[in-house]
Every structure is written in structure tokens, then in C-alpha cells.
């Protein structure tokens, strides 16, 4: 609680040394219930939890309010775990998390609640990465799980640092940024690299023939549904129309000054002509190298050429730079992301959201990076617009603060932090053989 005393400007360290006014100031948080921003989380999809009412029991004495649930990977604590550099940093970040505002518009933090120590105790063991291995014995550190469309989408800084120490000065560490270069990639560069102090030597951009065909105007892909024949048969015309999307994603990587290696993740239905078309296009449009990846089928042998391309890229010159400066206004940083990464004209902000943004800047949070929550199915917010859409703006439906993680969190389009299930969920395919106990239908 010493940080709360310092925040309030109270020099006394014990209740006996405080005057009556200081005791009230210290003990009474004066929370405005309408500003409570800390949501409960659950690691299951449940659309009915997107908006709920709590406090209806008579024992809660009329403290009824509307709130919502998020999926666990969208929790700020998950982001704090991934961005912490050690136990002290974890505790500091947990203490800075804002749960509400007071009636005087002063942020109320976990430190103010007096529970940062307890929260840190719960997270202490989670701070340690899990060491696993591939089928061929390569070490893999698995740690943290913030989704890239609704969070910052990167594995932990601690795991990266541990891996770098283990491989030594001549080794190589490959760390994952979720979804596309426009989502997890941008957040890796502009958020994770700022807090880790690490700079990438190269970036691997993964693509598939099937995805590029979809961006070329291929049939709609429905989760759980059968894949259209266009994706399983050679179709060079459809593929060629989608290559513009690959060009844009290569540009998204290289504008950070980082060499880009394209990995074409091969499916057994891909033809040599299709793979060559993708590789040739990547070479002509800014990629350092482009190689076919067959490690899903052949293990390490299937990625040997890709690995060598990455090694070569890491030895090439790199002039890393951030997309924006932290001193720029929050809306300016949002506009830069939309214009330079998504290819749009800027953000579209309703008046009541603009008021929230202005208030965040007044409270001292204007210097934080931006973590855009946005669909991964299009560069725009319209999932039907594939390829490289133009002449669009990104509507901002809400802006949240993640002060402990260290970013401001705009929600773009219709993105939800509590996913729902499709019309035909995959659980219809799952069953158990009661004779053997084997589970079927998972894959």
C-alpha cells in the first residue's frame, strides 16, 4: 500500500501518523460503479456472457450493474504475463492495472485495492515457461496465450530471453506472433519489441496457396464445412488474383526495416506450378527469400531450405524502426496503423468514444502503444473484403485501457472479446467409443 500513499501524496506510513482527512483519503476509494472496467473471464465460447447483470442477490444490497465476460486470452493478466520481464516487473504491472475510475475521475488500480501481492502470488508459478520438445527433439518453450485479434498475440518476453540465453551467441530463436503480419506481426514490432528491448534479425511470413486463392475471390470457407474444389485443384488464375495480399503483407514486414522470408506452407493438393507462382511473386515483391515448407509432412527435413533462408536473412543488413512514436496522440497512432498496415484511410470514431480517448490522455495514458482488436479475416473490418481493400475506414466501437500490460486497446468493427460458436459447432463431430474409450472427431 506504500505506492497508494505516494500516489496520494501522504508522507505518513502508519494510520497513527495520519490525520483524519488522510485516513479517509487513504481508505475510501470512492469508486464510480459505472466506470468499472474489469471483466470476468472464462476459457469457453459463450455469446450470452457478452453482456450480463450482476449483483442481483439481496445480499449485495442493491449493487446491481451491467458487465460482461471476456475469453481468458483477452484478459489483461494474460497480456501482463506475456510482457513481464521478471517477477518484480510482473508485480509492478499487476499493481498498475486499472479496474475503475473514482467519482473524481482518478484511476483506481489493483495497488489501490491492496491486492497486487495476492495476485502476484497466484501468478508466480505461471511466470515460468513450459519446456517441451518437437517429435525430433528440438526444444520448444510454450508460454502465454494472448490471441492476436483480441489481444497482442505473442508468446512471452521471458521465454524469448531464456531461449536466447540457451542457444548462445551463434544460435537462432524463432518466436511466434499470431495471425497475420497485419495483426500479430504489427503488435510484435510495436508493442513487444518496445518492452523487451529485443530487435528481430528477420521475420518469417507464412502463407498458403489456399489462403491466397481465398484472397483472390475464392468460395467462402465455412468452419466445419467441406472445402470447395477450387482450393484442392490447380487454379492459377484464382491464385494470381490473390497474390496482391501477399505483396501487402511483405510490405507490412519490410517497412519495419526487417528482412522478410516467405514460407509457403504446402498442402498435399498444392501443385508445383502454384508453389512456383507464389515463390516467384514473393521474390519480385520485396521478400528476401521464399521457400516451400513441408515440415508438417517431412519434419525438420521438410523445412531445411526454409531454415537456411532464415539464417541467410539474419546475416543481412537490418535497420529496425517502429511504425510510430509513442509521443503522438492516441488517434494519430491508430490512424498510422490503419493507413500503413491495413491500407485504409484512417479510423472512424463516434463522439462518445472520442470522449473516452480524450479522458485517457488527460489521465496520463496517451503515451502508450496501440493494441488494435480487429478481425484477422480481412485487412479491413469487413470480412467479405479480401485481397487488398482500399477506400475504407476502420470504425472504433470502444476503447479500453490496459495500463498494466502497457497499451490502449481500441475495439474495431464488430470484434468481440467473447467469441461465439458457428451455426454448426465442431462438437457435433465429437464422440466417445464406449468399448475402447477412444475419442473420435477431434480432427
BELKA-V390810 format. One record per backbone hydrogen bond with DSSP energy under -0.5 kcal/mol. CO is the residue of the C=O (numbers start at 1). NH is the residue of the N-H. E is the energy in kcal/mol with one decimal. If there is no record, write none. Layout:
# BELKA-V390810
CO,NH,E
CO,NH,E
This chain:
# BELKA-V390810
1,5,-1.9
2,6,-2.3
3,7,-2.4
4,8,-2.0
5,9,-0.6
5,10,-2.7
6,9,-0.8
9,11,-0.6
14,17,-1.1
14,18,-0.5
15,18,-1.1
19,23,-2.1
20,24,-1.9
21,25,-2.3
22,26,-2.5
23,27,-2.4
24,28,-2.6
27,29,-0.7
30,103,-2.4
31,33,-0.8
32,35,-2.3
33,36,-1.2
37,39,-0.8
40,70,-2.5
42,72,-1.0
46,49,-2.0
47,50,-1.5
49,69,-2.4
52,67,-3.0
54,65,-1.9
57,60,-2.1
58,61,-1.5
60,63,-1.5
62,64,-1.9
65,54,-2.6
67,52,-2.7
68,40,-0.8
70,42,-1.8
71,74,-2.4
72,75,-2.0
75,79,-1.4
76,80,-2.8
77,81,-2.5
78,82,-1.9
79,83,-1.8
80,84,-1.3
82,157,-2.4
84,158,-0.6
86,90,-2.4
87,91,-2.4
88,92,-2.2
89,93,-2.8
90,94,-2.6
91,95,-2.2
92,96,-1.3
93,97,-0.8
94,97,-0.9
95,111,-2.0
97,110,-1.8
99,37,-2.7
99,38,-0.9
100,108,-3.3
101,32,-2.5
102,105,-2.2
106,102,-2.5
107,109,-0.6
108,99,-2.9
108,100,-1.2
109,113,-1.5
110,114,-0.8
110,115,-1.7
111,114,-0.9
115,119,-2.5
116,120,-2.1
117,121,-2.0
118,122,-1.8
119,123,-1.5
120,124,-1.0
123,127,-1.0
124,127,-0.8
125,128,-1.7
127,129,-0.6
129,131,-0.5
130,132,-0.6
130,142,-2.9
132,140,-2.5
134,137,-1.7
138,134,-2.2
140,132,-3.4
140,142,-0.6
141,143,-0.6
142,130,-2.1
143,156,-1.2
147,151,-1.0
147,153,-0.9
149,374,-1.5
153,178,-3.2
156,160,-1.6
157,161,-2.5
158,162,-2.5
159,163,-2.5
160,164,-2.5
161,165,-2.0
162,166,-2.1
163,167,-2.4
164,168,-1.2
168,171,-1.4
173,175,-0.6
176,155,-1.3
178,184,-1.2
180,183,-1.2
180,184,-0.5
180,185,-2.0
181,186,-0.9
183,187,-1.9
184,188,-2.2
185,189,-2.4
186,190,-2.8
187,191,-1.9
187,192,-2.0
188,193,-2.4
191,195,-1.7
192,196,-2.6
193,197,-1.7
201,259,-0.5
203,205,-0.6
203,261,-3.0
204,206,-0.7
205,263,-2.6
207,265,-2.7
208,212,-2.0
209,213,-2.1
210,214,-2.0
211,215,-2.1
212,216,-0.7
213,218,-1.7
214,217,-1.5
220,222,-0.6
221,223,-0.5
222,225,-2.5
228,231,-1.6
229,232,-1.2
229,233,-1.2
235,239,-2.1
236,240,-2.5
237,241,-1.4
238,242,-0.8
239,242,-0.9
239,243,-0.7
240,243,-0.7
242,245,-1.5
242,246,-0.7
243,247,-2.0
244,248,-2.0
245,249,-2.1
246,250,-2.4
247,251,-2.2
248,252,-2.1
249,253,-1.5
250,254,-2.7
251,255,-1.9
253,256,-1.6
253,258,-0.8
254,257,-2.1
256,321,-1.9
257,319,-1.6
259,203,-2.5
259,261,-0.5
260,262,-0.5
260,288,-3.0
260,289,-1.0
261,205,-2.9
261,263,-0.5
262,264,-0.6
262,291,-2.5
263,207,-2.7
263,265,-1.0
264,266,-0.8
264,293,-2.6
267,270,-1.7
271,275,-2.3
272,276,-2.6
273,277,-1.8
274,278,-1.9
275,279,-2.4
276,280,-2.7
277,281,-2.1
278,282,-2.5
279,283,-2.3
280,284,-1.7
281,285,-0.7
282,285,-0.9
282,287,-2.1
283,286,-0.6
289,262,-2.9
291,264,-2.7
292,294,-0.6
293,266,-2.3
294,297,-1.3
294,298,-3.0
295,299,-1.6
298,301,-0.8
299,302,-1.2
300,303,-1.7
301,304,-1.0
302,294,-2.4
303,307,-2.8
304,308,-2.2
305,309,-2.0
306,310,-2.1
307,311,-2.4
308,312,-2.5
309,313,-2.3
310,314,-2.4
311,315,-1.0
312,315,-0.5
313,316,-1.1
325,328,-1.5
329,333,-2.1
330,334,-2.1
331,335,-2.6
332,336,-2.2
333,337,-1.9
334,338,-2.3
335,339,-2.8
336,340,-3.0
337,341,-2.1
337,342,-1.5
338,343,-1.1
338,344,-2.4
346,394,-2.4
347,349,-0.5
348,350,-0.5
348,396,-2.7
350,354,-2.3
351,355,-2.0
352,356,-1.2
353,357,-2.3
354,358,-2.5
355,359,-2.1
356,360,-2.2
357,361,-2.0
358,362,-2.0
359,363,-2.0
360,365,-2.7
361,364,-1.1
365,368,-1.3
369,408,-2.5
370,372,-0.5
372,374,-0.7
373,412,-3.1
381,383,-0.7
382,385,-2.1
384,386,-1.0
392,345,-3.2
392,346,-0.5
393,395,-0.7
394,348,-2.6
395,397,-0.6
395,413,-3.1
396,350,-0.7
398,411,-3.0
400,409,-3.2
402,406,-2.6
402,407,-2.1
406,369,-0.7
407,402,-2.2
408,371,-2.9
408,410,-0.6
409,400,-2.0
410,373,-3.0
410,412,-0.6
411,397,-2.5
411,398,-1.0
412,415,-1.7
417,71,-3.0
419,46,-1.1
423,425,-0.6
425,428,-1.5
426,429,-2.1
427,430,-0.9
431,440,-2.8
432,434,-0.9
433,437,-3.5
438,433,-3.0
440,431,-1.8
